Amino acid sequence: MIVRLAYILDVPLKEIGELLVLEGVQSKETIDKISQYFKREFRSEYTLYMGNAELKPYRVKIDGEKKRVYMRFRFEEHEKLSSLAFALDMDVAPATGLLIKTIISSKEILFPFLSHHIRKDLDDQRLKQLRLLCRYVDSNTPGEYVTLPMLLTYILKQCFEQGKTLKQKIRDFIDD
């Protein structure tokens, strides 16, 4: 899935992995999902998650082909990952894998995250065209409010289904 995301967004694997991990460790939804595996307490922003020492340590199971993704983090980010790994009673690498697996398996977390990062990478002209398209769709669908993140989410779903890069799909979407 990371390879597919890297292809669609035309971004190196390393960068996709780092973005997903950083989003995961800061996302309350992601931490809430993996908190069921905590053997020890974990503090995230204003929330303290209590662990259960009786649990068996969670082991990340990945179906399909496995590839190593080399990532680098700043000291503060690595410390956060280390405390998460400690709470999960595993090394940092499997904890990182669990974060990525959790984000990728949850479209409610993945698509808004991707649309936010895509918006930053679009040039001003394409962003302007997409906003105009949003207004047009919004004005022609009574009772529905269409936003730019909703439109980007739709385009992302199309990219996954058709195997095109995001730049190709946006170009096709705007030109049609």
N, C-alpha and C positions, 0 to 999 in steps of 0.2 A: 504494500500500500504506500509506503514511503517512496518507493521508486516511481510509482504511478503519480503521486503528488508532485515529485520533483520534475517529472516529465510535463505534467499539465501546467505547472507554474513556471517552468523553465528556470528552475533554481537548483543549485547543487544539493545532493543528498544530505551532506553535512549541515547545511543551513536549515533545511526542512526539519531534520531531527532536533537541532538546537531550538528552533522556534516552537516545536511541539512540546518539548520538555519544559521550556521556560513558561509556556502557557499553562501546561498541566500543573506545575508546582505552584502557580499563582491562582489557579482556577478553583473556586470553592466547590463547584459541581464535580470536578475531577477528584479532588481530595475526598469529598463526601462519598463518591463511588468506591474508592479504594480503602476507605477507613474501616470497612468490615474486615480487612486483613491485618489491621494493626495489632501487634503483640505488645507494644509499648506506647506510651503517650506521645502525641505529636502536636506541636503548637503551630498554627497557621494564622497569621494576622491576628484576629481577635477571637479565634476559636481554638479551644483545647479539645483534642480528640483523645479519648481514653482507650487504651489497648486492652486486649484480653490475653493474658499470659498462657491460657489454656489452649489457644489456637495452635494448630500446626502451621509452620511457616508456609506462606504462599509461594508456589513455584510457577514462573511464567512459562506457559506452553504456547508455542508458536507453530501453527500449521503452515505447511508449504516450505518454500526455499528460505533459508536463513542467510542473512548477510550482515556483516559487521559494519556499523556506521560510526565513524570516528568523529567525536564531538569534543569541543573544548568549552569550558565554562569559566567565568570569573570566580574568584574566591568565594564571594557571598553566595553565588548561585550553587556552587559545589557544596558549601556548608548546608544549604537548605536541602539539597539532594541527599547529603549524608545523613541528616537528621530524619528525613523521610525513610531512607534505607534502614536506619536503626530501628525506627518504629515498626517497620515491616519485618525486621529480623532477617535481612538479606544484604548482599553487597550493593554498591551504588549502581553497577551496570544492570542487574536484573530489576532494580527499582525504577531505573530510567526506562527500561523496556516495558514495565507495567504501566507507567505513565503514558507512554506512546500508544500502547495497546488500548488503554482506556479511552484516550481521546479519539483515536481512529474508529473505535467501535461505537462511539456515541456521536451520531450526526448532529444532535442538538448542540454539542460543544464544538465539533469540527468545522461545520459550515460557517457559523458566525465568526469563528477565529480566522478562517481562511479569507472570508470576504473582507474582514477588517484589514488584513495584511495585503490583500490584492488592491484595495482602494489606495493604499499608500504608494503602490508601484505603478499605477496607471498614469499616463501622461495627461496633462490638463485638457487637451482636446477630446480624448476618448472619454474621460470622466464627465466632461460637459455633455457629450453626446448621450452617454448613459443616463445622466440626470434628465435630459430632455425626453428620452425614451420613457423613463419612469413617470414623468408628468403626463405624457401622452397616454400611457397604459392606465394610470391612475384616473385620469379624467374620463376614460371610456369604460371603466368598470365601476358602476355605482355600487355603493355599499362596501367596497374594498379599498383599502389604502395600501398602495405599492411603494415600498421604499427601496433605496439603492442596495442595502444589504440583502433584501429579499430577491431583487433582480440578480445580484451577483451569485446568490445561493442557487437560483434556478440555472444560471449559466454554468456554474460548477457542476451541477448534477448532469447537465448535458455533456460536459467535457468527460466525465467519468463514463457515461454511457457510450459516447462516440469515439473516445480515445484521441481527442484532439487536445492541443495545448490551449491554454486560456487565451493567449493572444490571438490564435487562429479563430477560436470560437467567438470572442468579442468582436473581431473584425467581421466575421460572418453574420453575427447577430445585429450589428449596427448597419451593415450594408443591406440586409434584408429589410 
